[in-house]
Amino acid sequence: MSAIPYSALERCRSGSANTADNINSSQRNLGKINRAVSSTKSKVKSKCPDLKMCSMIEASANLAQYFRTAMRSMASSVHLIMTGENEERAGMTATAVTSLSFDPLSLLVCINRSATIFDVVELSGRFSVNVLSEEDVAIANVFGQSSKRDERFTRGDWSEIGGVPILKSAVSSIVCKQANFLDHGTHRIIIGQVIAVRLNYSARPLLYVDGTFASAKPFSS
């Protein structure tokens, strides 16, 4: 059996030493990273004790619930979407309403395709967006509950513009004809071209945030 040359043994010892040094260095770096992560978590936790509520959740079984909670934090005016005539009148409360363009004058509303009003809007081709006032909480509650459908037009002071109902106590009423639409998921996004506007300067807008109605109060100068 031939002897292993001394130089080869030295190279082996040197390689083993380098490997050990590399492992020790990696462990030290990992320790630094872990300490940095722990320090960051401590800083975040000091500002937000419930880390789960401060986290950005990209994929989770609870994602839909977190999305609903996030949307509830968005304060919005309360709108009453109205359409139809006489016995065919229909309406619903909505917060998913926004202006779209000033040329042509247009806005958009989002309506669940399973809602009672959907077929009536589609048939009529016209609708009104009534921005509810602080006086209209009872009306908002009635139109927001399907169980109270029979009570809807027994309350409020109603009128008509362009063949669709409007609520006189509303802050404003915007009458539109359907110009275009886009279906997405459970809803239809309807683009309405504005044909008439009624304003009520004495009314204050009603807000909805975190599942409850609220009032808008300007900051003092």
Secondary structure, DSSP 8 states (H G I E B T S, - for coil): -----HHHHHHHHHHHHHHHHHHHHHHHHHHHHHHHHHHHHHHHHHH-S-HHHHS--SS-TTHHHHHHHHHHTS-EE-EEEEE--GGG-EEEEES-EEEEEETTEEEEEEEETTSHHHHHHHHH-EEEEEE-BGGGHHHHHHHT-GGGGGGGGGSS-EEEETTEEEETTSSEEEEEEEEEEEEETTEEEEEEEEEEEEE-TT--BEEEETTEEEE------
